Amino acid sequence: MAAPVAFALRGASKRYGAAGLGPVDLDVAAGRTTAVLGPSGCGKSTLLRLLLGLLVPESGTVAFAGAPVDAAARLRMGYVIQDGGLFPHLTTAGNAGLVARWLGWDRSKIERRLSELSDLVRLQGDTLDRYPNELSGGQKQRVGLMRALFLDPEVLLLDEPLGALDPLVRADLQAELKEIFAAVGKTVVLVTHDLGEAGFLAEHVVLLRDGHIVQQGSYRELVDSPADAFVAKFVSAQRAP
């Protein structure tokens, strides 16, 4: 039986001259991790922002749970960007609980959630009291993930969250993300440049080129049965010698 659909794009497009996305048709399965990858400028981040409702399609439709994406739907989604996107004047606790405070959560509920999430993402000690300039790159990403998960959203959207990290830290965080995704059981859409990362974290991989989907399926399908010369070249370029 096919998995339920979290997002459905039908003829969706958002162009910036010759760049941008679409038109594309895509179903994102609920409860699974989907990785979107491709070269720079192929439309990966545009796709993610359409899913989040930060952009409105010029043509076609983008639906979440069968309805157009609106402000209420966005509260059901968590969003993580590269380097965490943290506010420099707020502590880790302040950044992570920002939206919850805006929604009027009481202090004890926020503190309980901070404790739960700091355990989940492995931030311990006095880290909750530190400011972003006192955190490492890996710690900033963990705080960004805490903030995205704070309201217990149905969907987690990540835009190249590990792209700025050194290889050893990135490898450690990849392993931790895989465990976290399994623990929270949410729909996850991950944008990355890295085919190996996509294959490690995601059940379904979507490869874009010039704003269009050139192939989608499992990691093994892309590697073993590339749809065309571009896919074969993309796979070959990322393999270790």
URKAHU-V890347 format. One record per pair of residues at least 12 apart in sequence whose ideal C-beta (glycine too) atoms are under 8 Angstrom apart, sorted by the first residue. I is the first residue (numbers start at 1). J is the second residue. If there is no record, write none. Layout:
i->I j->J
i->I j->J
This chain:
i->2 j->29
i->3 j->29
i->3 j->30
i->3 j->31
i->3 j->32
i->4 j->29
i->4 j->30
i->4 j->31
i->5 j->27
i->5 j->28
i->5 j->29
i->5 j->30
i->6 j->28
i->6 j->29
i->6 j->30
i->6 j->31
i->6 j->64
i->6 j->65
i->6 j->154
i->6 j->155
i->6 j->187
i->7 j->26
i->7 j->27
i->7 j->28
i->7 j->51
i->7 j->62
i->7 j->63
i->7 j->64
i->7 j->189
i->8 j->26
i->8 j->27
i->8 j->28
i->8 j->61
i->8 j->62
i->8 j->63
i->8 j->66
i->9 j->24
i->9 j->25
i->9 j->26
i->9 j->27
i->9 j->47
i->9 j->50
i->9 j->60
i->9 j->61
i->9 j->62
i->9 j->63
i->10 j->25
i->10 j->60
i->10 j->61
i->10 j->63
i->11 j->23
i->11 j->24
i->11 j->25
i->11 j->59
i->11 j->60
i->11 j->61
i->12 j->24
i->12 j->25
i->12 j->26
i->12 j->50
i->12 j->57
i->12 j->59
i->12 j->60
i->12 j->61
i->12 j->62
i->13 j->57
i->13 j->58
i->13 j->59
i->13 j->60
i->13 j->211
i->14 j->46
i->14 j->50
i->14 j->55
i->14 j->56
i->14 j->57
i->14 j->58
i->15 j->58
i->15 j->211
i->19 j->41
i->19 j->43
i->19 j->211
i->20 j->43
i->20 j->46
i->20 j->211
i->21 j->43
i->21 j->46
i->21 j->47
i->21 j->50
i->21 j->208
i->21 j->211
i->22 j->43
i->22 j->57
i->22 j->59
i->22 j->60
i->22 j->211
i->22 j->212
i->23 j->59
i->23 j->60
i->24 j->47
i->24 j->211
i->24 j->212
i->24 j->213
i->25 j->213
i->26 j->47
i->26 j->206
i->26 j->213
i->26 j->216
i->28 j->51
i->28 j->187
i->28 j->189
i->29 j->187
i->29 j->203
i->29 j->204
i->30 j->187
i->31 j->185
i->31 j->186
i->31 j->187
i->32 j->187
i->32 j->188
i->32 j->202
i->32 j->203
i->32 j->204
i->33 j->181
i->33 j->188
i->33 j->189
i->33 j->190
i->33 j->201
i->33 j->202
i->33 j->203
i->33 j->204
i->34 j->188
i->34 j->189
i->34 j->190
i->34 j->202
i->34 j->203
i->34 j->204
i->34 j->205
i->34 j->206
i->35 j->189
i->35 j->190
i->35 j->191
i->35 j->192
i->35 j->197
i->35 j->198
i->35 j->199
i->35 j->201
i->35 j->202
i->35 j->204
i->35 j->205
i->35 j->206
i->36 j->48
i->36 j->189
i->36 j->190
i->36 j->191
i->36 j->192
i->36 j->206
i->36 j->208
i->37 j->191
i->37 j->192
i->37 j->193
i->37 j->194
i->37 j->195
i->37 j->198
i->37 j->205
i->37 j->206
i->37 j->207
i->37 j->208
i->38 j->193
i->38 j->207
i->38 j->208
i->38 j->209
i->38 j->214
i->38 j->234
i->39 j->193
i->39 j->209
i->39 j->234
i->40 j->193
i->42 j->208
i->42 j->209
i->42 j->210
i->42 j->211
i->43 j->208
i->43 j->210
i->43 j->211
i->43 j->212
i->44 j->159
i->44 j->160
i->44 j->191
i->44 j->208
i->45 j->159
i->45 j->160
i->45 j->191
i->46 j->211
i->47 j->191
i->47 j->208
i->48 j->157
i->48 j->159
i->48 j->189
i->48 j->191
i->50 j->62
i->50 j->69
i->51 j->64
i->51 j->69
i->51 j->77
i->51 j->155
i->51 j->157
i->51 j->189
i->52 j->69
i->52 j->74
i->52 j->77
i->52 j->79
i->52 j->157
i->53 j->69
i->53 j->70
i->53 j->71
i->53 j->73
i->53 j->74
i->64 j->76
i->64 j->77
i->64 j->155
i->65 j->154
i->75 j->99
i->75 j->151
i->75 j->153
i->76 j->153
i->76 j->154
i->76 j->155
i->77 j->153
i->77 j->154
i->77 j->155
i->77 j->156
i->77 j->157
i->78 j->147
i->78 j->148
i->78 j->149
i->78 j->150
i->78 j->151
i->78 j->153
i->78 j->155
i->78 j->156
i->78 j->157
i->79 j->148
i->79 j->157
i->79 j->158
i->79 j->159
i->80 j->141
i->80 j->144
i->80 j->145
i->80 j->147
i->80 j->148
i->80 j->156
i->80 j->157
i->80 j->158
i->80 j->159
i->80 j->161
i->81 j->144
i->81 j->159
i->81 j->160
i->81 j->161
i->82 j->159
i->82 j->160
i->82 j->161
i->82 j->163
i->82 j->164
i->83 j->137
i->83 j->140
i->83 j->141
i->83 j->144
i->83 j->164
i->84 j->132
i->84 j->140
i->84 j->141
i->84 j->143
i->84 j->144
i->84 j->147
i->85 j->144
i->86 j->132
i->86 j->140
i->86 j->143
i->86 j->144
i->87 j->132
i->88 j->131
i->88 j->132
i->88 j->133
i->89 j->131
i->90 j->131
i->90 j->132
i->91 j->128
i->91 j->129
i->91 j->130
i->91 j->131
i->92 j->123
i->92 j->127
i->92 j->128
i->92 j->129
i->92 j->130
i->92 j->131
i->92 j->135
i->92 j->139
i->92 j->143
i->92 j->146
i->93 j->114
i->93 j->128
i->93 j->129
i->95 j->132
i->95 j->143
i->95 j->147
i->96 j->114
i->96 j->117
i->96 j->128
i->96 j->143
i->96 j->146
i->96 j->147
i->96 j->150
i->97 j->110
i->97 j->113
i->97 j->114
i->97 j->147
i->97 j->150
i->98 j->147
i->99 j->147
i->99 j->150
i->99 j->151
i->100 j->113
i->100 j->150
i->100 j->151
i->103 j->151
i->113 j->150
i->114 j->128
i->114 j->146
i->117 j->146
i->117 j->149
i->117 j->150
i->118 j->146
i->120 j->146
i->120 j->149
i->120 j->180
i->120 j->183
i->120 j->184
i->121 j->142
i->121 j->143
i->121 j->145
i->121 j->146
i->121 j->176
i->121 j->180
i->122 j->142
i->122 j->176
i->123 j->139
i->123 j->142
i->123 j->143
i->123 j->146
i->127 j->139
i->136 j->169
i->137 j->164
i->137 j->165
i->137 j->166
i->137 j->169
i->138 j->165
i->138 j->169
i->138 j->172
i->138 j->173
i->141 j->161
i->141 j->162
i->141 j->165
i->141 j->173
i->142 j->173
i->144 j->161
i->145 j->161
i->145 j->177
i->145 j->180
i->149 j->184
i->153 j->186
i->154 j->186
i->154 j->187
i->155 j->186
i->155 j->187
i->155 j->188
i->155 j->189
i->156 j->181
i->156 j->184
i->156 j->186
i->156 j->187
i->156 j->188
i->156 j->189
i->157 j->188
i->157 j->189
i->158 j->188
i->158 j->189
i->158 j->190
i->158 j->191
i->159 j->191
i->160 j->191
i->160 j->192
i->160 j->193
i->161 j->177
i->161 j->190
i->162 j->174
i->162 j->177
i->162 j->192
i->162 j->197
i->163 j->192
i->163 j->193
i->170 j->197
i->174 j->197
i->174 j->200
i->174 j->201
i->177 j->201
i->178 j->200
i->178 j->201
i->181 j->201
i->188 j->201
i->188 j->202
i->190 j->202
i->194 j->238
i->195 j->219
i->195 j->222
i->195 j->234
i->195 j->235
i->195 j->238
i->196 j->238
i->198 j->219
i->199 j->219
i->199 j->220
i->199 j->223
i->202 j->219
i->203 j->218
i->204 j->216
i->204 j->217
i->204 j->218
i->205 j->217
i->205 j->218
i->205 j->219
i->205 j->222
i->207 j->222
i->207 j->231
i->207 j->234
i->209 j->230
i->214 j->227
i->214 j->228
i->214 j->230
i->214 j->231
i->215 j->227
i->215 j->228
i->215 j->231
i->222 j->235
i->223 j->235
